[in-house]
Amino acid sequence: MIVTSARLFIIGFMLLSIKTYALDTQLSTSKTAFDQRLSTYEYPFPVARYTFTSQGKALEMAYMYLPATKPNYAVVTLLHGKNFNAAYWKNTADFLQSLGYGVLMPDQIGFGKSSKPIDYQYSFEALATHTKNLLEHLDIATSHIVGHSMGGMLASRFALLYPHVTTNLILVNPIGLENYLHYVEYKDVDFFYQNALQQSAKKIVNYQTKNYYDGAWNKTYADLTTPLIGWVQGPDWDTLAQVSARTYDMIFTGPVIEEFDRFRMPVSLILGTRDRTGPGRNWKKTGIEYELGRYDLLGDRVKKRNPDIKVTELDNLGHLPHIEGFTRFKSVFENALKALN
């Protein structure tokens, strides 16, 4: 009985510690505030800026670039997801440099430290073109293109538009493996804007805890929420909410999955199968029973569209395998790079 009580005490203490940590995380970020360009938020590597004009606007694209450490090694371009910026690629970038690769990590227009125009037509075609022009600006003729989450949709569009630049394509838990408007109602940009205005630090933490990490939480995960929480609590949230709404729109109106049979370069798909990310699942069309975001099934469905795509599944990992399980991810990632070289 004493042993059982002790065990119950330990389990209870652990659960309380987890809850306390999550609460402390929220409280510790309650005073965090950033402007729309994350001016006071430090990135892991020096940040440069590429200036250009698009749709009649002078824009700045922030990026980090680490030159190759070995002669004749290629550059790997890492494209971030919607709820993140290029800074979360740090471990992946360090690993790639240790292998000899150069690494390019841009913040897309509308994200991170880059410009955020609100009267702008955001599309994967536009962002892909900006990225291609950045490569040209840096005299990079070809690159391995890697995309995570929304960055996977962007990477796919980049590869379709610029196959001569894309040495190979690696997608890490990309969204867009389903054509969402086949299953969900179309929503106006204002719908996403109004949703964004309801965002809070607590909602950000709760969403990521549940959907990204299967209820787990730690300092690494908490640190990744800092820019988002700082924006929500900062002076420019109304502007950022409008930008967020416009970039949500392109996820639904810019599908890529229907063109997966058109890839003309090696493609590798790395999937944490616990992922259930399914944009629009809360407003599915009447009568639709299809379950969005079943990443444990999506690999096989992609293979049916294009048998040449190499699919590697990582059990018990979710939407961010390069964050949640980096040791497992880096082994698979390195194999993908070697296999595709």
C-alpha positions as CSV (number, residue, x, y, z in Angstrom):
1,M,0.0,0.0,0.0
2,I,2.9,2.3,0.8
3,V,4.6,1.6,-2.5
4,T,1.3,2.2,-4.4
5,S,0.8,5.5,-2.6
6,A,4.4,6.6,-3.3
7,R,3.9,5.8,-7.0
8,L,0.6,7.7,-7.1
9,F,2.4,10.6,-5.4
10,I,5.2,10.6,-8.0
11,I,2.8,10.4,-10.9
12,G,0.7,13.2,-9.4
13,F,3.7,15.3,-8.9
14,M,4.9,14.7,-12.5
15,L,1.5,15.7,-13.9
16,L,1.4,18.8,-11.7
17,S,4.9,19.7,-12.9
18,I,3.8,19.4,-16.5
19,K,0.8,21.6,-15.9
20,T,2.8,24.1,-13.9
21,Y,5.4,24.2,-16.7
22,A,2.8,24.9,-19.3
23,L,1.3,27.6,-17.1
24,D,4.7,29.1,-16.4
25,T,5.4,29.1,-20.1
26,Q,2.2,31.1,-20.7
27,L,2.9,33.5,-17.9
28,S,6.5,33.9,-18.9
29,T,5.4,35.0,-22.4
30,S,2.6,37.2,-21.2
31,K,4.8,40.3,-21.5
32,T,6.5,39.2,-24.7
33,A,5.7,41.6,-27.6
34,F,7.3,42.0,-31.0
35,D,6.7,44.3,-33.9
36,Q,5.8,42.9,-37.3
37,R,9.4,42.5,-38.4
38,L,10.5,40.7,-35.2
39,S,13.1,43.5,-34.8
40,T,14.1,42.4,-31.3
41,Y,13.8,38.7,-31.8
42,E,17.2,37.1,-32.3
43,Y,17.8,34.5,-35.1
44,P,20.4,31.8,-34.7
45,F,22.6,33.0,-37.7
46,P,23.3,36.4,-39.2
47,V,20.3,37.8,-41.2
48,A,20.7,39.4,-44.6
49,R,18.0,41.1,-46.7
50,Y,17.2,40.8,-50.4
51,T,15.4,43.9,-51.7
52,F,13.1,43.8,-54.8
53,T,9.9,45.1,-56.2
54,S,6.8,43.0,-56.6
55,Q,3.2,44.0,-57.4
56,G,4.4,47.6,-57.4
57,K,5.8,47.4,-53.8
58,A,9.3,47.6,-52.5
59,L,9.9,44.5,-50.4
60,E,12.6,43.0,-48.3
61,M,13.1,39.3,-48.0
62,A,15.1,38.3,-44.9
63,Y,17.3,35.2,-45.1
64,M,20.2,33.3,-43.5
65,Y,22.8,31.8,-45.7
66,L,25.6,29.4,-44.5
67,P,28.2,28.6,-47.2
68,A,29.2,25.0,-47.9
69,T,32.0,23.7,-45.7
70,K,33.3,21.3,-48.3
71,P,34.3,21.9,-51.9
72,N,31.6,21.4,-54.6
73,Y,28.8,20.6,-52.1
74,A,25.4,21.8,-53.0
75,V,23.1,24.3,-51.3
76,V,20.1,23.1,-49.5
77,T,17.2,25.6,-49.4
78,L,14.9,25.2,-46.3
79,L,11.3,26.5,-46.6
80,H,9.4,27.1,-43.3
81,G,5.8,26.4,-42.4
82,K,3.0,28.9,-41.8
83,N,3.3,29.1,-38.0
84,F,7.0,29.4,-38.0
85,N,10.0,31.3,-39.5
86,A,13.4,30.3,-40.8
87,A,14.9,30.3,-37.3
88,Y,13.4,26.9,-36.4
89,W,15.7,25.2,-39.0
90,K,18.8,25.8,-36.7
91,N,19.5,22.2,-35.8
92,T,18.9,21.0,-39.4
93,A,21.2,23.8,-40.7
94,D,23.9,22.9,-38.3
95,F,23.6,19.2,-39.3
96,L,23.7,20.0,-43.0
97,Q,26.8,22.2,-42.6
98,S,28.5,19.4,-40.7
99,L,28.0,17.2,-43.7
100,G,29.4,19.9,-46.0
101,Y,26.3,21.5,-47.5
102,G,25.5,25.1,-47.9
103,V,22.2,26.1,-46.3
104,L,19.8,28.9,-47.4
105,M,16.9,29.7,-45.0
106,P,14.6,32.5,-46.2
107,D,11.7,34.1,-44.5
108,Q,9.0,34.3,-47.1
109,I,7.2,37.6,-47.7
110,G,4.5,37.8,-45.1
111,F,6.5,35.9,-42.5
112,G,9.3,36.2,-40.0
113,K,11.5,39.3,-40.5
114,S,10.4,39.9,-44.1
115,S,8.0,42.5,-45.4
116,K,4.3,42.0,-44.7
117,P,2.2,44.0,-47.2
118,I,-1.6,43.6,-46.6
119,D,-2.7,44.8,-50.0
120,Y,-0.8,42.0,-51.8
121,Q,-1.8,38.9,-53.7
122,Y,-0.1,36.1,-51.8
123,S,0.3,32.9,-53.8
124,F,2.7,30.0,-53.9
125,E,3.7,31.1,-57.4
126,A,4.7,34.5,-56.1
127,L,6.6,33.2,-53.1
128,A,8.3,30.5,-55.3
129,T,9.4,33.3,-57.7
130,H,10.8,35.4,-54.9
131,T,12.8,32.4,-53.7
132,K,14.1,31.6,-57.2
133,N,15.2,35.2,-57.6
134,L,16.9,35.1,-54.2
135,L,18.9,32.1,-55.4
136,E,19.9,33.9,-58.5
137,H,20.9,37.0,-56.4
138,L,23.2,34.7,-54.4
139,D,24.6,33.1,-57.6
140,I,23.1,29.7,-56.7
141,A,22.2,27.9,-59.9
142,T,20.7,24.8,-58.4
143,S,19.6,23.7,-55.0
144,H,18.1,20.8,-53.0
145,I,14.6,22.2,-52.1
146,V,13.2,21.2,-48.7
147,G,9.8,22.2,-47.4
148,H,8.0,21.6,-44.1
149,S,4.2,22.1,-43.6
150,M,3.0,25.0,-45.7
151,G,6.6,25.2,-46.9
152,G,6.0,21.8,-48.4
153,M,3.3,23.3,-50.6
154,L,5.7,26.1,-51.6
155,A,8.5,23.7,-52.3
156,S,6.3,21.6,-54.5
157,R,5.2,24.7,-56.5
158,F,8.8,25.8,-56.7
159,A,9.8,22.4,-58.1
160,L,7.0,22.5,-60.6
161,L,7.8,26.0,-61.8
162,Y,11.6,25.7,-61.7
163,P,12.6,22.1,-62.4
164,H,15.9,23.2,-63.8
165,V,16.8,24.9,-60.5
166,T,15.6,22.0,-58.3
167,T,18.2,19.2,-57.9
168,N,15.7,17.3,-55.8
169,L,12.7,17.8,-53.6
170,I,12.3,16.7,-50.0
171,L,8.9,17.3,-48.3
172,V,8.7,17.0,-44.5
173,N,5.1,16.6,-43.2
174,P,3.8,19.0,-45.8
175,I,0.3,20.2,-45.8
176,G,-1.4,20.1,-49.3
177,L,-1.3,16.4,-49.7
178,E,-5.0,16.8,-50.1
179,N,-7.0,19.2,-52.2
180,Y,-8.9,20.8,-49.3
181,L,-11.6,22.5,-51.3
182,H,-12.8,19.0,-52.5
183,Y,-13.9,18.4,-48.9
184,V,-14.4,21.8,-47.2
185,E,-16.4,24.9,-47.8
186,Y,-14.6,27.9,-49.3
187,K,-14.1,30.7,-46.7
188,D,-13.5,34.4,-47.5
189,V,-10.3,36.0,-46.3
190,D,-12.3,38.0,-43.7
191,F,-13.2,34.7,-42.1
192,F,-9.6,33.9,-41.4
193,Y,-9.0,37.5,-40.3
194,Q,-11.7,37.4,-37.7
195,N,-10.4,34.1,-36.5
196,A,-6.9,35.5,-36.2
197,L,-8.1,38.4,-34.1
198,Q,-9.3,35.9,-31.5
199,Q,-5.8,34.4,-31.1
200,S,-4.0,34.4,-27.7
201,A,-0.9,33.0,-26.0
202,K,-3.0,30.3,-24.3
203,K,-4.7,29.3,-27.5
204,I,-1.3,29.0,-29.3
205,V,0.2,26.8,-26.6
206,N,-2.9,24.6,-26.3
207,Y,-3.1,24.2,-30.1
208,Q,0.5,23.2,-30.5
209,T,0.5,20.9,-27.4
210,K,-2.5,19.0,-28.7
211,N,-1.9,19.0,-32.5
212,Y,1.9,19.0,-32.8
213,Y,3.3,17.1,-29.8
214,D,0.5,14.7,-28.7
215,G,0.0,16.5,-25.3
216,A,3.7,16.8,-24.5
217,W,5.4,20.1,-23.8
218,N,8.9,21.3,-23.1
219,K,11.2,24.3,-23.3
220,T,12.1,23.6,-27.0
221,Y,8.5,23.6,-28.0
222,A,7.7,26.6,-25.9
223,D,10.5,28.6,-27.4
224,L,9.1,28.1,-30.9
225,T,5.8,29.8,-29.8
226,T,7.7,33.0,-28.7
227,P,7.5,34.8,-32.1
228,L,3.8,34.1,-32.5
229,I,2.9,35.0,-29.0
230,G,5.0,38.1,-29.2
231,W,3.1,39.1,-32.4
232,V,-0.3,38.5,-30.9
233,Q,0.6,40.7,-27.9
234,G,2.5,43.2,-29.9
235,P,1.6,46.6,-31.5
236,D,1.0,45.3,-35.1
237,W,-1.3,42.3,-34.6
238,D,-4.1,43.8,-36.7
239,T,-1.8,44.1,-39.7
240,L,-0.3,40.6,-39.0
241,A,-3.8,39.1,-38.7
242,Q,-4.7,40.5,-42.2
243,V,-1.5,39.0,-43.6
244,S,-2.2,35.7,-41.9
245,A,-5.6,35.6,-43.4
246,R,-4.3,36.1,-46.9
247,T,-1.7,33.4,-46.5
248,Y,-4.4,31.0,-45.2
249,D,-6.3,31.7,-48.4
250,M,-3.5,30.4,-50.6
251,I,-3.5,27.1,-48.8
252,F,-7.0,26.4,-50.0
253,T,-6.9,28.1,-53.4
254,G,-3.4,27.0,-54.4
255,P,-3.5,23.2,-54.4
256,V,-0.4,21.2,-55.5
257,I,-1.4,17.6,-55.0
258,E,-3.1,17.2,-58.3
259,E,0.2,17.9,-60.0
260,F,2.4,15.4,-58.1
261,D,2.7,13.3,-61.2
262,R,4.5,16.2,-63.0
263,F,7.6,16.2,-60.9
264,R,10.7,15.8,-63.1
265,M,13.3,15.4,-60.3
266,P,13.7,12.9,-57.5
267,V,11.2,13.5,-54.7
268,S,11.3,12.2,-51.1
269,L,8.4,12.5,-48.6
270,I,9.2,12.2,-44.9
271,L,6.1,11.8,-42.7
272,G,5.6,11.7,-39.0
273,T,2.5,9.4,-39.1
274,R,1.0,10.7,-35.9
275,D,0.3,14.0,-37.6
276,R,-3.4,14.9,-38.1
277,T,-3.0,18.4,-39.5
278,G,-6.1,19.0,-41.7
279,P,-6.9,22.6,-42.6
280,G,-10.6,23.2,-42.9
281,R,-11.8,20.1,-41.0
282,N,-14.0,22.4,-38.9
283,W,-16.0,23.5,-41.9
284,K,-16.3,20.4,-44.1
285,K,-19.0,20.3,-46.7
286,T,-22.3,18.7,-45.8
287,G,-22.3,15.0,-46.3
288,I,-18.5,14.7,-46.5
289,E,-17.2,11.8,-44.3
290,Y,-13.6,11.9,-45.5
291,E,-11.2,12.4,-42.6
292,L,-8.6,15.1,-43.3
293,G,-5.0,14.9,-42.2
294,R,-4.5,11.1,-41.8
295,Y,-0.8,11.2,-42.4
296,D,-0.6,7.5,-41.6
297,L,-2.6,7.0,-44.8
298,L,-1.4,9.9,-47.0
299,G,2.0,8.3,-47.9
300,D,0.2,5.4,-49.7
301,R,-2.2,7.8,-51.4
302,V,0.8,9.9,-52.7
303,K,2.5,6.8,-54.0
304,K,-0.6,5.9,-56.0
305,R,-0.3,9.3,-57.7
306,N,3.4,9.0,-58.4
307,P,5.1,5.7,-57.6
308,D,8.5,7.3,-58.1
309,I,8.1,9.4,-54.9
310,K,10.1,7.8,-52.0
311,V,8.0,7.8,-48.9
312,T,9.6,7.3,-45.4
313,E,7.3,7.1,-42.4
314,L,8.3,7.9,-38.9
315,D,5.9,6.3,-36.4
316,N,5.1,8.1,-33.1
317,L,6.2,11.5,-34.5
318,G,3.8,14.3,-35.4
319,H,3.8,17.4,-37.5
320,L,7.4,18.5,-36.7
321,P,9.7,15.5,-36.9
322,H,12.7,17.8,-37.3
323,I,11.9,19.3,-33.9
324,E,10.2,16.5,-32.0
325,G,12.6,13.7,-32.9
326,F,15.6,15.2,-34.5
327,T,17.9,12.2,-34.0
328,R,15.5,9.9,-35.9
329,F,14.7,12.7,-38.5
330,K,18.4,13.5,-39.3
331,S,19.2,9.9,-40.1
332,V,16.2,9.7,-42.6
333,F,17.0,13.1,-43.9
334,E,20.6,12.3,-44.6
335,N,19.6,9.1,-46.4
336,A,17.2,11.1,-48.5
337,L,19.9,13.5,-49.5
338,K,22.3,10.7,-50.3
339,A,19.7,8.7,-52.2
340,L,18.8,11.7,-54.3
341,N,22.3,13.0,-55.0
